[in-house]
Amino acid sequence: MLNPKFAALYPELSAGLWLSAWQATVRRAERVWREAGAEAVIFDRLLPDEHFDFRGGRPRDPDWHFIPERLSDPTLAELGNAER
């Protein structure tokens, strides 16, 4: 859910309404791609934690394997989990 105080930054999303992260990301990525190009989509997180509330999703059990999805994501070594 987009925090209403950041609504002006995300005109493609409705603030205060729950939407799946997948749907919100696709909408955001389409606008960023149109306005700033393909490279802009890979540099920063499209849905920053500071601007959104997240709930649900798949729980991360002890066997969860971290795979960085963005260039800005830390690697396993940076997280201190290189032995996993």
Distance bins in CASP14 RR format, pairs under 12 A and 6 or more apart:
PFRMAT RR
TARGET T0000
AUTHOR 0000-0000-0000
RMODE 2
METHOD distances of the structure
MODEL  1
1 7 0 0 0 0 0 1 0 0 0 0 0
1 10 0 0 0 0 0 1 0 0 0 0 0
1 13 0 0 0 0 1 0 0 0 0 0 0
1 14 0 0 0 0 1 0 0 0 0 0 0
1 15 1 0 0 1 0 0 0 0 0 0 0
1 16 1 0 1 0 0 0 0 0 0 0 0
1 17 1 0 0 1 0 0 0 0 0 0 0
1 18 1 0 1 0 0 0 0 0 0 0 0
1 19 1 0 0 1 0 0 0 0 0 0 0
1 20 0 0 0 0 0 1 0 0 0 0 0
1 21 0 0 0 0 1 0 0 0 0 0 0
1 23 0 0 0 0 0 1 0 0 0 0 0
1 24 0 0 0 0 1 0 0 0 0 0 0
1 47 0 0 0 0 0 1 0 0 0 0 0
1 51 0 0 0 0 0 1 0 0 0 0 0
1 52 1 0 0 1 0 0 0 0 0 0 0
1 53 1 0 1 0 0 0 0 0 0 0 0
1 54 0 0 0 0 1 0 0 0 0 0 0
1 55 1 0 0 1 0 0 0 0 0 0 0
1 56 0 0 0 0 0 1 0 0 0 0 0
2 8 0 0 0 0 0 1 0 0 0 0 0
2 9 0 0 0 0 1 0 0 0 0 0 0
2 10 1 0 1 0 0 0 0 0 0 0 0
2 11 0 0 0 0 0 1 0 0 0 0 0
2 12 0 0 0 0 1 0 0 0 0 0 0
2 13 1 0 1 0 0 0 0 0 0 0 0
2 14 1 0 0 1 0 0 0 0 0 0 0
2 15 1 0 1 0 0 0 0 0 0 0 0
2 16 1 0 0 1 0 0 0 0 0 0 0
2 17 1 0 0 1 0 0 0 0 0 0 0
2 18 0 0 0 0 1 0 0 0 0 0 0
2 19 1 0 0 1 0 0 0 0 0 0 0
2 21 0 0 0 0 0 1 0 0 0 0 0
2 23 0 0 0 0 0 1 0 0 0 0 0
2 24 1 0 0 1 0 0 0 0 0 0 0
2 25 0 0 0 0 0 1 0 0 0 0 0
2 27 0 0 0 0 0 1 0 0 0 0 0
2 28 0 0 0 0 1 0 0 0 0 0 0
2 46 0 0 0 0 0 1 0 0 0 0 0
2 47 0 0 0 0 1 0 0 0 0 0 0
2 48 0 0 0 0 0 1 0 0 0 0 0
2 50 0 0 0 0 0 1 0 0 0 0 0
2 51 1 0 0 1 0 0 0 0 0 0 0
2 52 1 0 1 0 0 0 0 0 0 0 0
2 53 0 0 0 0 1 0 0 0 0 0 0
2 54 0 0 0 0 0 1 0 0 0 0 0
3 9 0 0 0 0 1 0 0 0 0 0 0
3 10 0 0 0 0 1 0 0 0 0 0 0
3 13 0 0 0 0 0 1 0 0 0 0 0
3 15 1 0 0 1 0 0 0 0 0 0 0
3 16 1 0 0 1 0 0 0 0 0 0 0
3 17 0 0 0 0 0 1 0 0 0 0 0
3 47 0 0 0 0 0 1 0 0 0 0 0
3 48 0 0 0 0 0 1 0 0 0 0 0
3 49 0 0 0 0 0 1 0 0 0 0 0
3 50 0 0 0 0 1 0 0 0 0 0 0
3 51 1 0 1 0 0 0 0 0 0 0 0
3 52 1 0 0 1 0 0 0 0 0 0 0
3 53 1 0 0 1 0 0 0 0 0 0 0
3 54 0 0 0 0 0 1 0 0 0 0 0
4 10 0 0 0 0 0 1 0 0 0 0 0
4 13 0 0 0 0 0 1 0 0 0 0 0
4 14 0 0 0 0 1 0 0 0 0 0 0
4 15 1 0 1 0 0 0 0 0 0 0 0
4 16 1 0 1 0 0 0 0 0 0 0 0
4 17 0 0 0 0 1 0 0 0 0 0 0
4 51 0 0 0 0 0 1 0 0 0 0 0
4 52 0 0 0 0 0 1 0 0 0 0 0
4 53 0 0 0 0 0 1 0 0 0 0 0
5 15 0 0 0 0 1 0 0 0 0 0 0
5 16 0 0 0 0 0 1 0 0 0 0 0
5 50 0 0 0 0 0 1 0 0 0 0 0
5 51 0 0 0 0 1 0 0 0 0 0 0
5 52 0 0 0 0 0 1 0 0 0 0 0
5 53 0 0 0 0 0 1 0 0 0 0 0
6 13 0 0 0 0 1 0 0 0 0 0 0
6 15 1 0 0 1 0 0 0 0 0 0 0
6 16 0 0 0 0 0 1 0 0 0 0 0
6 28 0 0 0 0 0 1 0 0 0 0 0
6 47 0 0 0 0 0 1 0 0 0 0 0
6 48 0 0 0 0 1 0 0 0 0 0 0
6 49 0 0 0 0 0 1 0 0 0 0 0
6 50 0 0 0 0 1 0 0 0 0 0 0
6 51 1 0 1 0 0 0 0 0 0 0 0
6 52 0 0 0 0 1 0 0 0 0 0 0
6 53 0 0 0 0 0 1 0 0 0 0 0
7 13 1 0 0 1 0 0 0 0 0 0 0
7 14 0 0 0 0 1 0 0 0 0 0 0
7 15 1 1 0 0 0 0 0 0 0 0 0
7 16 0 0 0 0 1 0 0 0 0 0 0
7 17 0 0 0 0 0 1 0 0 0 0 0
7 51 0 0 0 0 1 0 0 0 0 0 0
7 52 0 0 0 0 0 1 0 0 0 0 0
8 15 0 0 0 0 1 0 0 0 0 0 0
8 51 0 0 0 0 0 1 0 0 0 0 0
9 15 0 0 0 0 1 0 0 0 0 0 0
9 28 0 0 0 0 1 0 0 0 0 0 0
9 31 0 0 0 0 0 1 0 0 0 0 0
9 32 0 0 0 0 0 1 0 0 0 0 0
9 46 0 0 0 0 0 1 0 0 0 0 0
9 47 0 0 0 0 0 1 0 0 0 0 0
9 48 0 0 0 0 1 0 0 0 0 0 0
9 50 0 0 0 0 0 1 0 0 0 0 0
9 51 1 0 0 1 0 0 0 0 0 0 0
9 52 0 0 0 0 0 1 0 0 0 0 0
10 16 0 0 0 0 0 1 0 0 0 0 0
10 17 0 0 0 0 0 1 0 0 0 0 0
10 19 0 0 0 0 0 1 0 0 0 0 0
10 24 0 0 0 0 1 0 0 0 0 0 0
10 25 0 0 0 0 0 1 0 0 0 0 0
10 27 0 0 0 0 1 0 0 0 0 0 0
10 28 1 0 0 1 0 0 0 0 0 0 0
10 29 0 0 0 0 0 1 0 0 0 0 0
10 30 0 0 0 0 0 1 0 0 0 0 0
10 31 0 0 0 0 1 0 0 0 0 0 0
10 32 0 0 0 0 0 1 0 0 0 0 0
10 46 0 0 0 0 1 0 0 0 0 0 0
10 47 0 0 0 0 1 0 0 0 0 0 0
10 48 0 0 0 0 0 1 0 0 0 0 0
10 51 1 0 0 1 0 0 0 0 0 0 0
10 52 0 0 0 0 1 0 0 0 0 0 0
11 27 0 0 0 0 1 0 0 0 0 0 0
11 28 0 0 0 0 0 1 0 0 0 0 0
11 30 0 0 0 0 0 1 0 0 0 0 0
11 31 1 0 0 1 0 0 0 0 0 0 0
11 32 0 0 0 0 0 1 0 0 0 0 0
11 35 0 0 0 0 0 1 0 0 0 0 0
12 19 0 0 0 0 0 1 0 0 0 0 0
12 23 0 0 0 0 0 1 0 0 0 0 0
12 24 0 0 0 0 1 0 0 0 0 0 0
12 25 0 0 0 0 0 1 0 0 0 0 0
12 26 0 0 0 0 1 0 0 0 0 0 0
12 27 1 0 1 0 0 0 0 0 0 0 0
12 28 1 0 0 1 0 0 0 0 0 0 0
12 29 0 0 0 0 1 0 0 0 0 0 0
12 30 1 0 0 1 0 0 0 0 0 0 0
12 31 1 0 1 0 0 0 0 0 0 0 0
12 32 0 0 0 0 1 0 0 0 0 0 0
12 33 0 0 0 0 0 1 0 0 0 0 0
12 34 0 0 0 0 0 1 0 0 0 0 0
12 35 0 0 0 0 0 1 0 0 0 0 0
12 46 0 0 0 0 0 1 0 0 0 0 0
12 47 0 0 0 0 0 1 0 0 0 0 0
13 19 1 0 0 1 0 0 0 0 0 0 0
13 20 0 0 0 0 0 1 0 0 0 0 0
13 21 0 0 0 0 0 1 0 0 0 0 0
13 23 0 0 0 0 1 0 0 0 0 0 0
13 24 1 0 1 0 0 0 0 0 0 0 0
13 25 0 0 0 0 0 1 0 0 0 0 0
13 26 0 0 0 0 0 1 0 0 0 0 0
13 27 1 0 0 1 0 0 0 0 0 0 0
13 28 1 0 0 1 0 0 0 0 0 0 0
13 29 0 0 0 0 0 1 0 0 0 0 0
13 30 0 0 0 0 0 1 0 0 0 0 0
13 31 0 0 0 0 1 0 0 0 0 0 0
13 46 0 0 0 0 0 1 0 0 0 0 0
13 47 0 0 0 0 1 0 0 0 0 0 0
13 51 0 0 0 0 1 0 0 0 0 0 0
13 52 0 0 0 0 1 0 0 0 0 0 0
14 23 0 0 0 0 0 1 0 0 0 0 0
14 24 0 0 0 0 1 0 0 0 0 0 0
14 27 0 0 0 0 0 1 0 0 0 0 0
15 24 0 0 0 0 0 1 0 0 0 0 0
15 51 0 0 0 0 1 0 0 0 0 0 0
15 52 0 0 0 0 1 0 0 0 0 0 0
15 53 0 0 0 0 0 1 0 0 0 0 0
16 24 0 0 0 0 0 1 0 0 0 0 0
16 51 0 0 0 0 0 1 0 0 0 0 0
16 52 0 0 0 0 1 0 0 0 0 0 0
16 53 0 0 0 0 1 0 0 0 0 0 0
17 23 0 0 0 0 0 1 0 0 0 0 0
17 24 0 0 0 0 0 1 0 0 0 0 0
17 52 0 0 0 0 0 1 0 0 0 0 0
17 53 0 0 0 0 0 1 0 0 0 0 0
18 24 0 0 0 0 1 0 0 0 0 0 0
18 52 0 0 0 0 0 1 0 0 0 0 0
18 53 0 0 0 0 1 0 0 0 0 0 0
18 54 0 0 0 0 1 0 0 0 0 0 0
18 55 1 0 0 1 0 0 0 0 0 0 0
18 56 0 0 0 0 0 1 0 0 0 0 0
19 25 0 0 0 0 1 0 0 0 0 0 0
19 26 0 0 0 0 0 1 0 0 0 0 0
19 27 0 0 0 0 1 0 0 0 0 0 0
19 28 0 0 0 0 0 1 0 0 0 0 0
19 47 0 0 0 0 0 1 0 0 0 0 0
19 52 0 0 0 0 1 0 0 0 0 0 0
19 53 0 0 0 0 0 1 0 0 0 0 0
19 54 0 0 0 0 0 1 0 0 0 0 0
19 55 0 0 0 0 0 1 0 0 0 0 0
20 26 0 0 0 0 1 0 0 0 0 0 0
20 27 0 0 0 0 0 1 0 0 0 0 0
20 47 0 0 0 0 0 1 0 0 0 0 0
20 52 0 0 0 0 0 1 0 0 0 0 0
20 54 0 0 0 0 0 1 0 0 0 0 0
20 55 0 0 0 0 0 1 0 0 0 0 0
20 56 0 0 0 0 1 0 0 0 0 0 0
20 57 0 0 0 0 1 0 0 0 0 0 0
21 27 0 0 0 0 0 1 0 0 0 0 0
21 28 0 0 0 0 0 1 0 0 0 0 0
21 29 0 0 0 0 0 1 0 0 0 0 0
21 45 0 0 0 0 0 1 0 0 0 0 0
21 46 0 0 0 0 1 0 0 0 0 0 0
21 47 1 0 0 1 0 0 0 0 0 0 0
21 49 0 0 0 0 0 1 0 0 0 0 0
21 52 0 0 0 0 1 0 0 0 0 0 0
21 53 0 0 0 0 0 1 0 0 0 0 0
21 54 1 0 0 1 0 0 0 0 0 0 0
21 55 0 0 0 0 1 0 0 0 0 0 0
21 56 0 0 0 0 1 0 0 0 0 0 0
21 57 0 0 0 0 1 0 0 0 0 0 0
21 58 0 0 0 0 0 1 0 0 0 0 0
21 69 0 0 0 0 0 1 0 0 0 0 0
22 28 0 0 0 0 0 1 0 0 0 0 0
22 29 0 0 0 0 0 1 0 0 0 0 0
22 46 0 0 0 0 0 1 0 0 0 0 0
22 47 0 0 0 0 0 1 0 0 0 0 0
22 54 0 0 0 0 0 1 0 0 0 0 0
22 57 0 0 0 0 0 1 0 0 0 0 0
23 29 0 0 0 0 0 1 0 0 0 0 0
23 30 0 0 0 0 0 1 0 0 0 0 0
23 46 0 0 0 0 0 1 0 0 0 0 0
23 47 0 0 0 0 0 1 0 0 0 0 0
24 30 0 0 0 0 0 1 0 0 0 0 0
24 31 0 0 0 0 0 1 0 0 0 0 0
24 45 0 0 0 0 0 1 0 0 0 0 0
24 46 0 0 0 0 1 0 0 0 0 0 0
24 47 1 0 1 0 0 0 0 0 0 0 0
24 48 0 0 0 0 0 1 0 0 0 0 0
24 51 0 0 0 0 0 1 0 0 0 0 0
24 52 1 0 0 1 0 0 0 0 0 0 0
24 53 0 0 0 0 0 1 0 0 0 0 0
24 54 0 0 0 0 1 0 0 0 0 0 0
25 31 0 0 0 0 0 1 0 0 0 0 0
25 32 0 0 0 0 0 1 0 0 0 0 0
25 33 0 0 0 0 0 1 0 0 0 0 0
25 41 0 0 0 0 1 0 0 0 0 0 0
25 45 0 0 0 0 1 0 0 0 0 0 0
25 46 1 0 1 0 0 0 0 0 0 0 0
25 47 1 0 1 0 0 0 0 0 0 0 0
25 48 0 0 0 0 0 1 0 0 0 0 0
25 52 0 0 0 0 0 1 0 0 0 0 0
25 54 0 0 0 0 0 1 0 0 0 0 0
25 69 0 0 0 0 0 1 0 0 0 0 0
25 70 0 0 0 0 0 1 0 0 0 0 0
26 32 0 0 0 0 0 1 0 0 0 0 0
26 33 0 0 0 0 0 1 0 0 0 0 0
26 41 0 0 0 0 0 1 0 0 0 0 0
26 46 0 0 0 0 1 0 0 0 0 0 0
26 47 0 0 0 0 0 1 0 0 0 0 0
27 33 0 0 0 0 0 1 0 0 0 0 0
27 34 0 0 0 0 0 1 0 0 0 0 0
27 46 0 0 0 0 1 0 0 0 0 0 0
27 47 0 0 0 0 0 1 0 0 0 0 0
28 34 0 0 0 0 0 1 0 0 0 0 0
28 35 0 0 0 0 0 1 0 0 0 0 0
28 36 0 0 0 0 0 1 0 0 0 0 0
28 40 0 0 0 0 0 1 0 0 0 0 0
28 41 0 0 0 0 1 0 0 0 0 0 0
28 44 0 0 0 0 0 1 0 0 0 0 0
28 45 0 0 0 0 1 0 0 0 0 0 0
28 46 1 0 1 0 0 0 0 0 0 0 0
28 47 1 0 0 1 0 0 0 0 0 0 0
28 48 0 0 0 0 0 1 0 0 0 0 0
28 51 0 0 0 0 0 1 0 0 0 0 0
28 52 0 0 0 0 0 1 0 0 0 0 0
29 35 0 0 0 0 0 1 0 0 0 0 0
29 36 0 0 0 0 0 1 0 0 0 0 0
29 37 0 0 0 0 0 1 0 0 0 0 0
29 38 0 0 0 0 1 0 0 0 0 0 0
29 40 0 0 0 0 1 0 0 0 0 0 0
29 41 1 0 1 0 0 0 0 0 0 0 0
29 42 0 0 0 0 1 0 0 0 0 0 0
29 44 0 0 0 0 0 1 0 0 0 0 0
29 45 0 0 0 0 0 1 0 0 0 0 0
29 46 1 0 1 0 0 0 0 0 0 0 0
29 47 0 0 0 0 1 0 0 0 0 0 0
29 70 0 0 0 0 0 1 0 0 0 0 0
30 36 0 0 0 0 0 1 0 0 0 0 0
30 37 0 0 0 0 0 1 0 0 0 0 0
30 38 0 0 0 0 0 1 0 0 0 0 0
30 40 0 0 0 0 0 1 0 0 0 0 0
30 41 0 0 0 0 1 0 0 0 0 0 0
30 46 0 0 0 0 0 1 0 0 0 0 0
31 37 0 0 0 0 0 1 0 0 0 0 0
31 40 0 0 0 0 0 1 0 0 0 0 0
31 41 0 0 0 0 1 0 0 0 0 0 0
31 46 0 0 0 0 1 0 0 0 0 0 0
32 38 0 0 0 0 1 0 0 0 0 0 0
32 39 0 0 0 0 1 0 0 0 0 0 0
32 40 1 0 1 0 0 0 0 0 0 0 0
32 41 1 0 1 0 0 0 0 0 0 0 0
32 42 0 0 0 0 1 0 0 0 0 0 0
32 43 0 0 0 0 1 0 0 0 0 0 0
32 44 0 0 0 0 1 0 0 0 0 0 0
32 45 0 0 0 0 0 1 0 0 0 0 0
32 46 1 0 0 1 0 0 0 0 0 0 0
32 47 0 0 0 0 0 1 0 0 0 0 0
33 39 0 0 0 0 1 0 0 0 0 0 0
33 40 1 0 0 1 0 0 0 0 0 0 0
33 41 1 0 1 0 0 0 0 0 0 0 0
33 42 0 0 0 0 0 1 0 0 0 0 0
33 46 0 0 0 0 0 1 0 0 0 0 0
34 40 0 0 0 0 1 0 0 0 0 0 0
34 41 0 0 0 0 0 1 0 0 0 0 0
35 41 0 0 0 0 0 1 0 0 0 0 0
36 42 0 0 0 0 0 1 0 0 0 0 0
36 43 0 0 0 0 1 0 0 0 0 0 0
36 44 0 0 0 0 0 1 0 0 0 0 0
36 46 0 0 0 0 0 1 0 0 0 0 0
37 43 0 0 0 0 0 1 0 0 0 0 0
39 71 0 0 0 0 0 1 0 0 0 0 0
40 46 0 0 0 0 1 0 0 0 0 0 0
40 71 0 0 0 0 0 1 0 0 0 0 0
41 69 0 0 0 0 0 1 0 0 0 0 0
41 70 0 0 0 0 1 0 0 0 0 0 0
41 71 0 0 0 0 0 1 0 0 0 0 0
42 68 0 0 0 0 0 1 0 0 0 0 0
42 69 0 0 0 0 1 0 0 0 0 0 0
42 70 1 0 0 1 0 0 0 0 0 0 0
42 71 1 0 1 0 0 0 0 0 0 0 0
42 72 0 0 0 0 1 0 0 0 0 0 0
42 73 0 0 0 0 0 1 0 0 0 0 0
43 70 0 0 0 0 1 0 0 0 0 0 0
43 71 1 0 0 1 0 0 0 0 0 0 0
43 72 1 0 0 1 0 0 0 0 0 0 0
43 73 0 0 0 0 0 1 0 0 0 0 0
44 51 0 0 0 0 0 1 0 0 0 0 0
44 70 1 0 0 1 0 0 0 0 0 0 0
44 71 0 0 0 0 1 0 0 0 0 0 0
44 72 1 0 0 1 0 0 0 0 0 0 0
44 73 0 0 0 0 0 1 0 0 0 0 0
45 51 0 0 0 0 1 0 0 0 0 0 0
45 52 0 0 0 0 1 0 0 0 0 0 0
45 54 0 0 0 0 0 1 0 0 0 0 0
45 68 0 0 0 0 0 1 0 0 0 0 0
45 69 0 0 0 0 1 0 0 0 0 0 0
45 70 1 0 0 1 0 0 0 0 0 0 0
45 71 0 0 0 0 0 1 0 0 0 0 0
45 72 1 0 0 1 0 0 0 0 0 0 0
45 73 0 0 0 0 1 0 0 0 0 0 0
46 52 0 0 0 0 1 0 0 0 0 0 0
46 69 0 0 0 0 0 1 0 0 0 0 0
46 70 0 0 0 0 1 0 0 0 0 0 0
46 72 0 0 0 0 0 1 0 0 0 0 0
47 53 0 0 0 0 0 1 0 0 0 0 0
47 54 0 0 0 0 1 0 0 0 0 0 0
47 69 0 0 0 0 0 1 0 0 0 0 0
47 70 0 0 0 0 0 1 0 0 0 0 0
48 54 0 0 0 0 0 1 0 0 0 0 0
48 70 0 0 0 0 0 1 0 0 0 0 0
48 72 0 0 0 0 0 1 0 0 0 0 0
58 64 0 0 0 0 1 0 0 0 0 0 0
60 66 0 0 0 0 1 0 0 0 0 0 0
62 84 0 0 0 0 0 1 0 0 0 0 0
63 84 0 0 0 0 1 0 0 0 0 0 0
64 81 0 0 0 0 0 1 0 0 0 0 0
64 84 0 0 0 0 1 0 0 0 0 0 0
65 76 0 0 0 0 1 0 0 0 0 0 0
65 81 0 0 0 0 1 0 0 0 0 0 0
65 84 1 0 0 1 0 0 0 0 0 0 0
66 73 0 0 0 0 1 0 0 0 0 0 0
66 74 0 0 0 0 1 0 0 0 0 0 0
66 75 0 0 0 0 1 0 0 0 0 0 0
66 76 1 0 1 0 0 0 0 0 0 0 0
66 77 0 0 0 0 0 1 0 0 0 0 0
66 78 0 0 0 0 0 1 0 0 0 0 0
66 79 1 0 0 1 0 0 0 0 0 0 0
66 80 0 0 0 0 0 1 0 0 0 0 0
66 81 1 0 0 1 0 0 0 0 0 0 0
66 82 0 0 0 0 0 1 0 0 0 0 0
66 84 1 0 0 1 0 0 0 0 0 0 0
67 73 0 0 0 0 1 0 0 0 0 0 0
67 74 0 0 0 0 0 1 0 0 0 0 0
67 75 0 0 0 0 0 1 0 0 0 0 0
67 76 0 0 0 0 1 0 0 0 0 0 0
67 79 0 0 0 0 0 1 0 0 0 0 0
67 84 0 0 0 0 0 1 0 0 0 0 0
68 74 1 0 0 1 0 0 0 0 0 0 0
68 75 1 0 0 1 0 0 0 0 0 0 0
68 76 0 0 0 0 1 0 0 0 0 0 0
68 77 0 0 0 0 0 1 0 0 0 0 0
68 78 0 0 0 0 1 0 0 0 0 0 0
68 79 0 0 0 0 1 0 0 0 0 0 0
68 81 0 0 0 0 0 1 0 0 0 0 0
69 75 0 0 0 0 0 1 0 0 0 0 0
72 78 0 0 0 0 0 1 0 0 0 0 0
73 79 0 0 0 0 1 0 0 0 0 0 0
74 80 0 0 0 0 1 0 0 0 0 0 0
74 81 0 0 0 0 1 0 0 0 0 0 0
74 82 0 0 0 0 0 1 0 0 0 0 0
75 81 0 0 0 0 1 0 0 0 0 0 0
75 82 0 0 0 0 1 0 0 0 0 0 0
75 84 0 0 0 0 0 1 0 0 0 0 0
76 82 1 0 1 0 0 0 0 0 0 0 0
76 83 0 0 0 0 1 0 0 0 0 0 0
76 84 1 0 0 1 0 0 0 0 0 0 0
77 83 0 0 0 0 1 0 0 0 0 0 0
77 84 0 0 0 0 0 1 0 0 0 0 0
END
